[in-house]
Amino acid sequence: MGLRLGERDESQLKESVDSAKVMMALAAASKRYQFDGVVTYTCAQNKHPGIRHLYDWKESKDWMDGLPGVVTKIRDDEVREIETSFEIAYSNILSRCWLEVQTIWMEFIMRTTTSMLPKAQYALFRKEYQEDSGNLSHLHALLSFDRGVYSNEEFMMFLSELQKNSVVDLMDPQLRDEFIKSGLVRDYTDWDDMEQTAYTVLSHTCASKRCLVKTGPRDEDCYCC
C-alpha cells in the first residue's frame, strides 16, 4: 500500500503499510482538500506500457532457444516443468517492473499537461493486493483537480461526461478519424484492437463471485446483483 499526498511540485512518494494510519491521513486530508474523483488502475500485462514487452517475451517462448535440445531431447512433462519454473521467475521481474511503472504513472498523473482531465492539484494513492495468489497490486486514487472557472455543478457534469460505461460511448465511430489524425490511434486496425479490448474490459462476468448475493446454503444458491 502506498500513500502520496502533497503539492504538485513534490516528487518524493510517501509510503505506509499501516492501513489505520493511511485511513487517518485520508480523513485528515479530506478536511483540507476536496477530492473530485476516485479511480482504479489495473495492469493488463499484454497491453500496459512498460509491462507488455515482458509478457510478449514470455508468451513467445523464444527464451527456450537458450536451452539447447530442450524441445527434442526431454519429455513433455519436463518441458511443462521448465515453463512453470520460468513463470515463477517471471512473476518476480513482473512485480518489480510493475512497481516502477506504477510510480512513473503516478508522477504522470500529477504532472501531465496532455490529459483530458484538468491539472491534478492533490492526490492520494493506495496500492491494494487481492487474495488471489500471485496477483499484481492495483492502484486506487483519490484526485483533486484545478477547477478553473467551473462551478461545482459544471465541474461534476464535466467529469461525468468523461465516464464511459459502454463500448459505443468509449469507442465512438464518429471520433475514429479524429483520433487517428491526432495520433492517439495509429490506424483503423489499431482502432479495431482497442474496440475489442473495450468489449473484453467492459463485459461483466461473475468469475470473481464478488457480485453474487447468496440466497441459500449451496454454492449455486446465488444471483448476480
Salt bridges, closest charged atoms under 4 A:
GLU10 OE1 - LYS14 NZ 3.00
ASP36 OD1 - ARG147 NH2 2.35
GLU59 OE2 - LYS58 NZ 2.81
ASP77 OD1 - ARG75 NE 3.02
GLU78 OE2 - ARG75 NH1 3.62
GLU83 OE2 - LYS61 NZ 3.17
GLU87 OE1 - LYS58 NZ 3.43
GLU100 OE2 - ARG96 NE 3.17
GLU107 OE1 - ARG111 NE 3.15
GLU128 OE1 - HIS138 NE2 3.49
GLU128 OE1 - HIS140 NE2 2.47
ASP190 OD1 - ARG186 NH2 3.55
GLU220 OE2 - ARG218 NH1 3.50
ASP221 OD1 - ARG218 NH2 2.92
